[in-house]
């Protein structure tokens, strides 16, 4: 059993994910503490399939869970009610998907979204500032559902080449976050993205087709995918056909 947690100095890269605490340790999946949330550190961490997650008053905590939740875009489960919702959204003149139109509004909405069984948020101010900076550096993106000219829901994610890491979603209207996720799936299908990392196992993600894979599988996937060219982050209405006509 290894209970000594590495402490990182600002700018120091995160350790290799295989050294994360295991089931016999106090907090399984915890890899390191400290460091910083600058662009270089975040890119290094995500390139190793490691992510930060901590609450107000805690130091930066770095995680590499075992197993890992992931969604294969080809396995995305489009339930009948959601299919009808997307078909209506697609045909409505007052509905649209926007990419990176207002990233900061999306992450702030995610930070304030109420979630069952969760008190408070891990998207603290320092995280918001860090991911807005990462977005401006080209490695974080928002997929946004707009209805009647208002931001109705959306998600944000980290992207390194063809490696996509889902972070958080929110909805102000019914199915608005699911619509944004469906749009992300369409983008991934268009660019032949094999996996969207979902970090933690939830019943909601499982209902949409996500499942657990080993840490080793994800790390190997990320190592290959991050070396590919960045994808073209835009969405065309014609992309819906790749999902709705399956």
N, C-alpha and C positions, 0 to 999 in steps of 0.2 A: 504493500500500500504506500502510495506517495501522497503526502498531505502538504508538502511545501509548495506553495504557489509562487511562480515567478513574478517579480515586480519589475515592470518596464519603466525605463526612463523616457522622457519625451523624445519622440523620433525613433526610438528603438523598435525594430520589427518584431512582430509577434512570433512566438515559438512555432515549431511544426505541430500541426493539429493532432498527430498521434500521441503527443505528450499530455493531452487533456486528461483531467481526472476521470477515472472510470467508476463503475458501479460500486466499488468498495470504498471510494473516497467520499468526503463530506458532501460535495456538490458535483455530481457527475456532469461532465461536459465542460466544466470551467477550465480554462486554459491558462489565463494570466490576468493580472491587474495592473493598472497604471498606464503609462504611455501617454499618447495624445491622439486626437482625432483629426489630424491634418490629412490632406489629400494623399500624400505618399504613404502614410501609415495605413489609411483605410484601403487603398489600392493593394498594398502588400497583404493585408489581412484577408480581404475578399479573394485575392488570388490564391490563397491557401484554404479557401472555404471556411474562413473564420469571421465572426461578426461581433460587434460590441452590443452589449445589452446590460443596462444598469438603471437604477432608480435615483431619484434626487437624494443627495447626501452620501451616495456611494462613490468610490473611485470608478474609473472606467474598468469594466469587466469584459473580458474577451472569451468567446465561447466556441466550442466545436463539439456539438452533441453527437452521441452515438446511440441509436441510428439517427438518420436525418430525414426529414420530410421533404419530398420532392414531387413535382407535378410534371409528367410528360405531356406536352401539349397535345399529342395524338391521343392521349387517354382522358382528356378533359371531358367530364360528364355533363352533357347538356340535357337537363331534365325538361319534361314537356312544358311545364309552366314557364321556365326560363327561355325555352325556344320561342314560345309565343311572345314573351316580353321583348326578346331581341328582334323578332320580325316586326313588331310594332315600332320599336325604336328605329329600326333601319328605314322604315317607310315614312316616318314622321318628319316634317320639315323643320320642327322646332327642337330636334334632338341631334346631337353630334358628338363625336369623339375628337378630343384635342390632345395633342402630345406636347408636353413641356410648355403649355400656355401659361400656367401659374403654379410652378412647382412649390413655391413657398406656401401658397394657400392650401395646397394638398397636404403637405406634411403637417402644417398647423392644424388642419381639420382632423387628420389622423391622430394627432396628439390629444385632442379634446374629445374624441369619439368615446362614448360609453361602451364598455364591453362586459359581457356576462362573466361574473366571477373575478373581475379585475378591479382593484381599488387604486386609482391613480394611473399614471402613465410612465412608460420607460422612455418616451420621446420627450426628454427634458430639453431645456433651452440650449444646452451645449450640443446636444445631438441635432437639433434643428439647424443651428448655425453651421455645424460640420457638414451636414448633408446638402444644405443650400450651397455651400462652397464646393462640395463635390459635384453637384449639379452644374454649377458654372464651369467646372473643369471638364465637363463632358462625360462623367462616369455615373451620374444618377439621373433618372428620368421619371416623369409623371405621366400617367395615362388617365385622362379626365373625361368624365361623363357630364355633358352640358345639356340642360333642358331649359327652354324658354330664356336663353341667354344667361343662365345662372349655373354655377358649379354645383352639380347635384350629387356627385360622388367621384371616387377615383382611388388610385393607388400610386405608390412610388416604389421604385426598384433601383438596384445597383446593376450596372452592366460593364463587364470587361470583355471586349470582343464579343464572342458568342456565349459567354457565361452570364446568366441572368439570375439575379437574387431578389426575390420578392420580399418587401419589407413590411408594409402595412396598408390597410384599406380603410375607407370610410364611406358612409352613405347618408345623405340628407333626404333622399327619396328611395322608395322601394326599388330594389334590384339595381340601384345605381352603381354600387361597388362591384357586383357580379358582372354588370355590363362592361365595366372597365377591365375586369379580369379577363372576360371573354375577348375583349379587344386585344389585350396583351397576348393571349393565346393565339389569336389570328396573326399578329405580328411575328410571333415565334414560329408558327407554321410556315409563314411566307419565307422566313430566313432559315428554315430547317434547324431550329433550336431544339435539341433533344430533351433538355431538362430545365425546369424553373425551380430553383431552390426555394423551399418554403420554411426552412429552419425548424420550426417546432410542429409536432403532431397535434392537430385539432380535429374534432369531429366535422367541423364545417369544411375544412380542406379535404378531408377524406371523402365527404359526400360529393365533392366536385371531381374526384378521381385521383387525388394525390395519395401517395403511399410512402412507406418507409424504405430507404435504401441505406446501405452501410456508409459510414464516414469515408472509408477507402474508395468506394464507388464514386462518391461525389467529388472527393479530392482529385481522383484520376480524371473525371469528366472536366472539372474546372481547369486543370493543368492543360488539357487539350484545347478547350473552348476559348480560354483567355488569349491564346496565341493567334486566333483568327481575327480578321478585320472587324472593326465596329460595324454593327448593323445600321441600316438607314432608319432612324427613328421618326417615322411618320405613319399615318393611318389613312387608308382610302376606303370609302364605303364598299368598294368591290371586295375588300378582304373578308367581309362577312360571309360571302358565299363559300369560302373554304371551310367554315365551321358549320353553317346552316345546311349545307348540301351533303354532309357526310352520311 
